[in-house]
Amino acid sequence: TTSTYFLFSTKSHLSLERDQILLPSIALDSFLLFQKEMGGLSRLPKSNRSVAVFGLLVTVGVAIINIQMALNIVSTEPKSKIFVDLPLAPVRSDGGTVEVTPISLPPRKRQNKVILFGPHDRYNFGDLLFSKVLTHLLINKAGYNGDDILQGGVISINMSMYGGWDNILGPKVLQRMSRSDEVAGPYDIIYIGGESTGCNHDCATKALMMEEHRRQSKREKIYDCGYLIPKKLLRNPENKSSNYAVLNSVGGTPNGACKAPAQDADYVSFRDKEPLAPDSACMVREIFGNEIEKASKNVLKDLFGIGNATKVPDYIAVQHKVKEIKNVGLLAKALDKVSRGAGNATIIFFAAGTVPNHDSLEAYKKVASFMRQPVMVCMTTNIWEVIGLISKASAVLSTSLHVRIMAFIYSRPRLTWCPPFKYPYKHARFISLWDTHDSPRCLQYSEHMKTWGILHKYYGKNPKITQETTKKAYEKIKSEYMKSFEKFSSMLANGTIG
């Protein structure tokens, strides 16, 4: 009985930390079961009592942990270890810590904590990258430490299996913490990016990966916009303390309930219109290059069964939104043509997001079944392995904006399939604003058969068009993003625009 409870209690503790559902009753359960076990001890044969005593000691330890957790819950300033588990510096791509000498930066004049709020609560490739970049930069460039930064979404969730954070908190938890924190509240908020400015709460809820998550989102709701909540909702109504809000290189145009928080923001930047700043995902290689290099070796070993010293065969990485695969046979035929033109290079499908209406590994398998050339489906849903796959590809074909950006920052030959040109779509805007003048423009979804006719100019050891201009453009885009970051991080840290 004692050992059975130990397993139950340990599981409860792990679930507690993972889902942020902090229940003081667990502590009471531990204590009551301990009393019950003590009563049963006297009825055991003497030969079994030593084993039982050991089990009871374990139970007592678990009970003490649970009681301590309960005490933390009712305090006005919850222990940061319950809610956040961020490193000091630098941040590792998987959210863990590394052994480093702390970075020496001037102390911040403002002590407000900051919430990184956005759609990194589901597996959508680009959305998981923004908060990774921002956390690293805030720690290494702006004087924050791990406990100063909280990750927020429409639900509390652990996204570590996808390479995201393990401690994303829902709006009600964040609001309660911000309002009750007499030292570091009310919290500032950074809307981390992505196409979040026009997504109301219902839109955000439908994009979550499981029905359980969608129910949780409805319970956690505090505002009608999904990923832009007004900064004033983080303030304690009983005092006049102020906080800041930042729009970090967001996409789209704020509308509906999302309009008011955007208008009330203290610093605004858009990735595709004025005031203009590049998408923060452009910093991924600069910050996480070592981790991505390691991840690339792991994923390629899984795919090809080769060691680190073995030359990787030529392959073309392919991502395609499932709802835009209108003709499976035609897409398969187009990719066979690409493979033959590229010297029988292997086509490797991968997912840049498995939220509803994005990518489908099963759809990739169906397309692959129609192909005659070498083809694989990479099953990983870890963002770092996906970037690793992109970084070593001979070319990258995609419908995702952030796949295009990753191919750009790694100077890979790239082509993007886009919606019809009558829409001023984000892909075309990125290409015209940040990519090179000689890189491929958008190719419409209906024009798959034209893919190799364009890609061949950039492909191979001696292509007609090299990646030299891409390397220069990459340096420029990093510089432009850092200019924007330095402005709003100075405001958050010291109250002045840098």
C-alpha positions as CSV (number, residue, x, y, z in Angstrom):
1,T,0.0,0.0,0.0
2,T,2.8,2.4,0.9
3,S,4.7,1.9,-2.3
4,T,1.5,2.2,-4.4
5,Y,0.9,5.6,-2.8
6,F,4.4,6.7,-3.5
7,L,3.9,6.1,-7.2
8,F,0.6,8.0,-7.1
9,S,2.0,10.9,-5.2
10,T,5.0,11.2,-7.4
11,K,2.8,11.2,-10.5
12,S,0.6,13.9,-8.9
13,H,3.7,16.1,-8.2
14,L,4.9,15.8,-11.8
15,S,1.5,16.5,-13.2
16,L,1.2,19.4,-10.8
17,E,4.4,21.0,-12.1
18,R,3.6,20.3,-15.7
19,D,0.1,21.6,-15.9
20,Q,0.3,24.3,-13.3
21,I,-2.8,22.9,-11.5
22,L,-1.7,23.6,-8.0
23,L,-4.1,21.8,-5.5
24,P,-3.5,22.2,-1.8
25,S,-5.7,19.1,-1.2
26,I,-2.8,16.9,-2.3
27,A,-1.0,17.8,0.9
28,L,-4.0,16.8,2.9
29,D,-4.3,13.5,1.1
30,S,-0.7,12.8,1.9
31,F,-1.1,13.4,5.6
32,L,-4.3,11.4,5.9
33,L,-2.9,8.4,4.0
34,F,0.2,8.6,6.3
35,Q,-2.0,8.3,9.3
36,K,-3.8,5.3,7.8
37,E,-0.5,3.6,7.1
38,M,0.7,4.1,10.6
39,G,-2.4,2.4,11.9
40,G,-1.8,-0.5,9.6
41,L,1.9,-0.9,10.6
42,S,1.2,-2.5,14.0
43,R,-0.8,-5.2,12.2
44,L,2.1,-6.3,10.1
45,P,4.3,-9.3,11.0
46,K,7.6,-8.3,12.6
47,S,9.6,-9.7,9.7
48,N,7.9,-7.2,7.3
49,R,7.9,-4.1,9.5
50,S,11.4,-2.9,8.4
51,V,10.3,-2.8,4.8
52,A,7.1,-1.1,5.7
53,V,8.9,1.5,7.8
54,F,11.1,2.4,4.8
55,G,8.0,2.8,2.7
56,L,6.5,5.1,5.3
57,L,9.5,7.3,5.4
58,V,9.2,7.8,1.7
59,T,5.5,8.6,2.1
60,V,6.4,11.1,4.8
61,G,8.9,12.8,2.5
62,V,6.3,13.1,-0.3
63,A,3.7,14.5,2.2
64,I,6.2,17.2,3.3
65,I,6.9,18.1,-0.3
66,N,3.2,18.4,-1.1
67,I,2.5,20.4,2.1
68,Q,5.3,22.8,1.1
69,M,3.8,23.1,-2.3
70,A,0.4,23.9,-0.8
71,L,2.0,26.6,1.3
72,N,3.6,28.1,-1.8
73,I,0.2,28.2,-3.5
74,V,-1.6,30.4,-0.9
75,S,1.3,32.9,-0.7
76,T,0.8,36.2,-2.5
77,E,4.1,35.6,-4.3
78,P,4.3,32.0,-5.4
79,K,7.7,30.4,-5.4
80,S,9.2,30.9,-8.8
81,K,10.3,27.3,-9.1
82,I,6.7,26.1,-9.2
83,F,5.8,28.5,-12.0
84,V,9.0,29.0,-14.0
85,D,12.1,27.0,-14.6
86,L,14.3,29.2,-16.8
87,P,18.1,29.4,-16.7
88,L,20.2,32.4,-16.0
89,A,22.4,32.7,-19.1
90,P,22.5,31.6,-21.8
91,V,19.2,29.8,-22.5
92,R,19.5,26.4,-24.1
93,S,17.2,25.6,-27.0
94,D,15.4,22.8,-25.2
95,G,14.6,25.1,-22.2
96,G,17.3,23.6,-20.0
97,T,20.2,25.2,-18.2
98,V,23.9,25.2,-19.0
99,E,27.0,25.7,-16.9
100,V,28.2,29.2,-17.6
101,T,29.7,32.2,-15.9
102,P,26.8,34.7,-15.3
103,I,26.8,37.6,-17.7
104,S,27.7,40.9,-16.1
105,L,25.2,43.6,-17.2
106,P,24.1,46.8,-15.5
107,P,21.2,46.3,-13.1
108,R,17.7,47.2,-14.5
109,K,16.1,50.3,-13.2
110,R,12.7,48.8,-13.4
111,Q,12.0,45.5,-11.6
112,N,8.8,44.5,-13.4
113,K,8.7,40.9,-14.5
114,V,7.8,40.3,-18.2
115,I,5.3,37.9,-19.8
116,L,6.1,36.5,-23.2
117,F,2.6,35.9,-24.5
118,G,1.7,34.3,-27.7
119,P,0.8,31.1,-29.7
120,H,3.6,28.9,-28.5
121,D,1.1,26.7,-26.7
122,R,0.6,24.4,-29.7
123,Y,2.9,22.8,-32.2
124,N,3.3,25.4,-35.0
125,F,6.9,25.8,-36.0
126,G,7.5,29.5,-36.1
127,D,5.4,30.3,-33.0
128,L,7.6,28.1,-30.8
129,L,10.7,30.0,-31.9
130,F,9.8,33.6,-30.9
131,S,9.8,33.2,-27.1
132,K,13.1,31.2,-27.3
133,V,14.8,34.1,-29.1
134,L,13.3,36.7,-26.8
135,T,14.1,34.8,-23.6
136,H,17.8,34.5,-24.6
137,L,18.1,38.1,-25.7
138,L,16.4,39.5,-22.5
139,I,18.8,37.5,-20.4
140,N,21.9,38.1,-22.3
141,K,21.3,41.7,-23.6
142,A,18.9,43.3,-21.2
143,G,19.8,42.2,-17.7
144,Y,16.9,39.9,-16.9
145,N,17.3,36.6,-15.1
146,G,15.2,33.5,-15.5
147,D,12.8,34.3,-12.7
148,D,12.0,37.6,-14.3
149,I,10.5,36.0,-17.4
150,L,7.2,34.1,-17.7
151,Q,5.9,32.2,-20.7
152,G,2.2,32.7,-21.5
153,G,-0.5,31.3,-23.8
154,V,-4.2,30.7,-23.8
155,I,-3.7,27.6,-21.7
156,S,-1.1,26.2,-19.2
157,I,0.8,23.5,-21.0
158,N,4.1,21.7,-21.3
159,M,5.5,22.0,-24.8
160,S,9.0,20.6,-24.2
161,M,8.3,17.5,-26.3
162,Y,8.1,19.8,-29.3
163,G,11.2,21.7,-28.3
164,G,9.2,24.5,-26.6
165,W,8.9,25.6,-23.0
166,D,7.8,23.2,-20.3
167,N,6.1,26.0,-18.2
168,I,3.7,28.0,-20.3
169,L,1.0,29.5,-18.1
170,G,-2.6,30.4,-18.9
171,P,-4.1,34.0,-18.6
172,K,-5.9,33.5,-15.3
173,V,-2.7,32.2,-13.6
174,L,-0.6,35.1,-15.0
175,Q,-3.2,37.7,-14.1
176,R,-3.4,36.5,-10.5
177,M,0.4,36.5,-10.2
178,S,0.8,39.9,-11.7
179,R,-1.9,41.5,-9.6
180,S,-0.7,40.0,-6.3
181,D,3.1,40.6,-6.8
182,E,3.9,43.7,-4.7
183,V,7.6,43.6,-5.7
184,A,7.7,42.9,-9.5
185,G,4.1,43.6,-10.5
186,P,2.2,44.5,-12.5
187,Y,4.0,42.5,-15.2
188,D,5.0,43.9,-18.5
189,I,3.9,41.9,-21.6
190,I,5.5,41.2,-24.9
191,Y,3.2,39.9,-27.7
192,I,5.8,37.6,-29.1
193,G,4.9,37.6,-32.8
194,G,3.2,35.6,-35.5
195,E,-0.1,36.0,-37.2
196,S,-1.8,36.7,-33.8
197,T,-3.2,40.2,-34.3
198,G,-6.4,39.1,-35.9
199,C,-7.0,35.9,-34.0
200,N,-9.8,36.2,-31.5
201,H,-10.2,33.8,-28.5
202,D,-12.3,31.4,-30.5
203,C,-9.7,31.3,-33.3
204,A,-6.9,30.6,-30.8
205,T,-9.0,27.9,-29.1
206,K,-9.8,26.0,-32.3
207,A,-6.1,26.0,-33.2
208,L,-5.1,24.0,-30.1
209,M,-4.2,20.4,-30.6
210,M,-6.6,18.5,-28.3
211,E,-10.2,18.8,-27.2
212,E,-9.0,18.8,-23.6
213,H,-6.9,21.9,-24.4
214,R,-9.8,23.6,-26.1
215,R,-12.0,23.1,-23.0
216,Q,-9.1,24.4,-20.8
217,S,-8.8,27.5,-23.0
218,K,-12.5,28.4,-22.4
219,R,-12.0,28.1,-18.7
220,E,-8.8,30.3,-18.8
221,K,-10.3,33.1,-20.9
222,I,-10.0,36.6,-19.6
223,Y,-10.4,38.5,-22.8
224,D,-11.9,38.2,-26.3
225,C,-8.6,38.3,-28.2
226,G,-6.6,35.1,-28.1
227,Y,-3.0,36.3,-28.0
228,L,-3.2,40.1,-27.3
229,I,-4.6,40.7,-23.8
230,P,-4.7,44.4,-22.6
231,K,-1.9,45.3,-20.3
232,K,-4.4,46.9,-17.9
233,L,-5.8,43.4,-17.1
234,L,-2.5,42.6,-15.4
235,R,-2.7,45.5,-13.0
236,N,-4.2,45.4,-9.6
237,P,-7.3,47.6,-9.8
238,E,-6.7,48.9,-6.2
239,N,-3.4,50.7,-7.1
240,K,-2.1,52.9,-9.8
241,S,1.1,51.0,-10.8
242,S,1.9,50.9,-14.5
243,N,3.3,48.4,-16.9
244,Y,4.4,48.2,-20.5
245,A,3.2,46.3,-23.6
246,V,5.3,45.5,-26.7
247,L,4.2,44.2,-30.1
248,N,7.3,42.3,-31.3
249,S,7.4,42.0,-35.1
250,V,3.8,40.7,-35.3
251,G,2.1,39.8,-38.5
252,G,-1.3,40.9,-39.9
253,T,-3.5,43.8,-38.9
254,P,-5.1,44.1,-35.5
255,N,-8.9,43.9,-35.6
256,G,-11.9,43.1,-33.5
257,A,-11.0,42.6,-29.8
258,C,-7.3,42.5,-30.7
259,K,-7.3,46.1,-31.8
260,A,-7.5,47.7,-28.4
261,P,-4.4,46.0,-26.9
262,A,-2.4,46.8,-30.0
263,Q,-3.4,50.4,-29.9
264,D,-2.5,50.6,-26.2
265,A,1.0,49.0,-26.7
266,D,4.0,51.2,-25.8
267,Y,6.2,49.8,-28.5
268,V,4.9,48.5,-31.8
269,S,6.7,46.7,-34.7
270,F,5.3,44.7,-37.6
271,R,7.2,42.2,-39.7
272,D,5.6,43.2,-43.0
273,K,4.6,46.9,-42.7
274,E,5.5,50.1,-40.8
275,P,6.7,50.4,-38.2
276,L,8.9,47.6,-39.6
277,A,11.2,45.1,-37.9
278,P,12.1,41.6,-39.1
279,D,10.5,38.5,-37.8
280,S,12.4,37.5,-34.6
281,A,12.9,34.0,-35.9
282,C,15.7,35.4,-38.1
283,M,17.9,35.3,-34.9
284,V,17.6,31.5,-34.4
285,R,20.8,30.5,-36.1
286,E,22.8,33.2,-34.4
287,I,21.6,32.2,-31.0
288,F,21.1,28.4,-31.2
289,G,23.5,27.4,-34.0
290,N,25.3,24.8,-31.8
291,E,22.1,23.1,-30.6
292,I,20.8,23.0,-34.2
293,E,24.0,21.4,-35.4
294,K,23.7,18.7,-32.8
295,A,20.0,18.2,-33.6
296,S,20.9,17.9,-37.3
297,K,23.2,15.0,-36.6
298,N,20.6,13.2,-34.6
299,V,17.8,13.5,-37.1
300,L,20.0,12.6,-40.1
301,K,21.3,9.6,-38.3
302,D,17.7,8.5,-37.7
303,L,16.9,9.0,-41.4
304,F,19.9,7.6,-43.1
305,G,21.5,5.5,-40.4
306,I,24.8,7.1,-40.8
307,G,27.5,8.3,-38.3
308,N,28.7,11.9,-37.9
309,A,31.8,11.4,-40.1
310,T,29.8,10.0,-43.1
311,K,28.8,12.3,-45.9
312,V,25.1,13.0,-46.0
313,P,23.4,12.1,-49.2
314,D,21.7,14.9,-51.2
315,Y,18.2,15.5,-50.1
316,I,15.5,18.1,-50.6
317,A,13.4,19.0,-47.6
318,V,9.7,19.5,-48.4
319,Q,6.9,20.9,-46.2
320,H,3.4,21.5,-47.5
321,K,0.2,22.6,-45.8
322,V,-2.3,19.8,-45.9
323,K,-5.4,21.7,-47.0
324,E,-3.5,23.0,-50.0
325,I,-2.7,19.5,-51.4
326,K,-5.5,19.5,-53.9
327,N,-4.1,16.9,-56.2
328,V,-1.9,14.2,-54.6
329,G,-0.8,12.7,-57.8
330,L,0.2,16.0,-59.4
331,L,2.3,17.0,-56.3
332,A,4.0,13.5,-56.4
333,K,4.7,14.0,-60.1
334,A,6.2,17.4,-59.5
335,L,8.4,16.2,-56.7
336,D,9.6,13.2,-58.8
337,K,10.6,15.7,-61.5
338,V,12.6,17.7,-58.9
339,S,14.3,14.6,-57.6
340,R,15.4,13.4,-61.1
341,G,16.6,16.9,-62.0
342,A,18.6,17.0,-58.8
343,G,20.4,13.8,-59.6
344,N,18.0,11.5,-57.8
345,A,18.1,13.4,-54.6
346,T,15.9,12.0,-51.8
347,I,12.7,13.9,-51.1
348,I,12.2,14.2,-47.4
349,F,8.8,15.4,-46.1
350,F,8.6,17.1,-42.7
351,A,6.0,18.8,-40.6
352,A,6.2,22.5,-39.6
353,G,3.1,22.3,-37.5
354,T,0.5,19.7,-36.6
355,V,-2.3,22.1,-35.4
356,P,-5.6,21.8,-37.3
357,N,-5.3,22.7,-41.1
358,H,-1.5,22.9,-41.1
359,D,0.7,19.8,-41.9
360,S,-0.2,16.1,-41.8
361,L,2.3,13.3,-41.7
362,E,-0.3,10.9,-43.0
363,A,-0.9,13.2,-46.0
364,Y,2.8,13.1,-46.7
365,K,2.8,9.3,-46.6
366,K,0.0,9.3,-49.2
367,V,1.9,11.6,-51.5
368,A,5.0,9.4,-51.1
369,S,3.0,6.3,-52.1
370,F,2.4,8.0,-55.5
371,M,6.1,8.8,-56.1
372,R,8.7,6.8,-57.9
373,Q,11.8,8.6,-56.9
374,P,13.5,8.2,-53.5
375,V,11.3,9.6,-50.7
376,M,11.1,9.6,-46.9
377,V,8.8,11.1,-44.3
378,C,10.6,12.5,-41.4
379,M,8.3,11.9,-38.4
380,T,9.9,14.4,-35.9
381,T,7.7,17.1,-34.4
382,N,10.7,18.7,-32.5
383,I,11.5,22.2,-33.8
384,W,15.2,21.9,-33.3
385,E,15.4,18.6,-35.3
386,V,13.3,20.2,-38.0
387,I,15.6,23.2,-38.3
388,G,18.5,20.8,-38.3
389,L,17.0,19.0,-41.2
390,I,16.5,22.3,-43.1
391,S,20.0,23.4,-42.3
392,K,21.7,20.5,-44.2
393,A,19.2,20.2,-47.1
394,S,20.4,20.6,-50.7
395,A,17.2,22.7,-51.2
396,V,14.0,23.5,-49.3
397,L,10.5,23.6,-50.7
398,S,7.7,24.8,-48.5
399,T,4.4,26.6,-47.9
400,S,5.4,27.8,-44.4
401,L,6.8,31.3,-43.9
402,H,9.1,30.2,-41.1
403,V,10.4,27.3,-43.1
404,R,11.3,29.9,-45.8
405,I,13.0,32.0,-43.1
406,M,15.0,29.1,-41.8
407,A,16.2,28.2,-45.3
408,F,17.1,31.8,-45.8
409,I,19.2,32.2,-42.6
410,Y,21.0,28.9,-43.5
411,S,21.6,30.0,-47.1
412,R,19.8,27.0,-48.6
413,P,18.3,27.1,-52.1
414,R,14.6,27.7,-51.4
415,L,11.2,28.0,-53.1
416,T,7.9,28.8,-51.5
417,W,4.5,27.7,-52.7
418,C,2.0,30.6,-51.9
419,P,-1.7,31.5,-52.1
420,P,-2.9,33.2,-55.3
421,F,-1.2,36.5,-55.9
422,K,-4.4,38.5,-55.4
423,Y,-3.7,38.3,-51.7
424,P,-1.0,40.5,-50.1
425,Y,0.3,37.4,-48.4
426,K,3.0,37.2,-45.7
427,H,5.4,35.0,-47.8
428,A,5.5,37.5,-50.6
429,R,6.0,40.4,-48.1
430,F,9.0,38.6,-46.5
431,I,10.6,37.9,-49.8
432,S,10.3,41.5,-51.1
433,L,11.3,43.1,-47.8
434,W,14.0,40.8,-46.4
435,D,15.1,38.1,-48.8
436,T,17.4,38.8,-51.7
437,H,16.5,40.3,-55.1
438,D,17.7,37.2,-56.9
439,S,15.9,34.6,-54.7
440,P,12.9,32.8,-56.1
441,R,9.6,34.6,-55.8
442,C,6.3,32.9,-54.7
443,L,5.0,30.1,-56.9
444,Q,1.3,29.5,-56.6
445,Y,-0.1,26.3,-55.1
446,S,-1.5,25.3,-58.5
447,E,2.0,25.6,-60.2
448,H,3.8,22.7,-58.6
449,M,5.0,21.4,-62.0
450,K,7.0,24.6,-62.5
451,T,9.1,24.0,-59.4
452,W,12.2,22.4,-60.9
453,G,12.2,24.9,-63.8
454,I,12.9,27.6,-61.2
455,L,14.9,25.6,-58.6
456,H,17.5,24.3,-61.0
457,K,19.1,27.8,-61.3
458,Y,20.0,27.7,-57.6
459,Y,20.8,24.0,-57.3
460,G,24.1,22.0,-57.3
461,K,27.8,22.7,-56.7
462,N,28.1,25.4,-59.4
463,P,24.6,27.0,-59.7
464,K,23.8,29.9,-62.0
465,I,22.7,31.9,-58.9
466,T,24.7,31.4,-55.7
467,Q,23.8,32.1,-52.1
468,E,26.4,34.9,-51.7
469,T,23.8,37.7,-51.7
470,T,21.8,35.7,-49.1
471,K,24.7,35.7,-46.7
472,K,24.8,39.5,-46.9
473,A,21.1,39.8,-46.5
474,Y,21.2,37.5,-43.4
475,E,23.7,39.9,-41.7
476,K,21.5,42.8,-42.5
477,I,18.3,41.2,-41.2
478,K,20.0,40.3,-37.9
479,S,21.2,43.9,-37.5
480,E,17.7,45.3,-38.2
481,Y,16.0,43.0,-35.7
482,M,18.5,43.9,-32.9
483,K,17.9,47.6,-33.4
484,S,14.2,47.0,-32.7
485,F,15.0,44.7,-29.7
486,E,17.4,47.2,-28.2
487,K,14.7,49.9,-28.3
488,F,11.9,48.0,-26.5
489,S,14.2,46.1,-24.1
490,S,15.7,49.4,-23.0
491,M,12.1,50.7,-22.3
492,L,11.2,47.5,-20.4
493,A,14.5,47.4,-18.4
494,N,15.0,51.1,-17.7
495,G,11.9,53.0,-18.8
496,T,13.5,54.7,-21.7
497,I,13.5,53.9,-25.4
498,G,17.0,52.8,-26.4
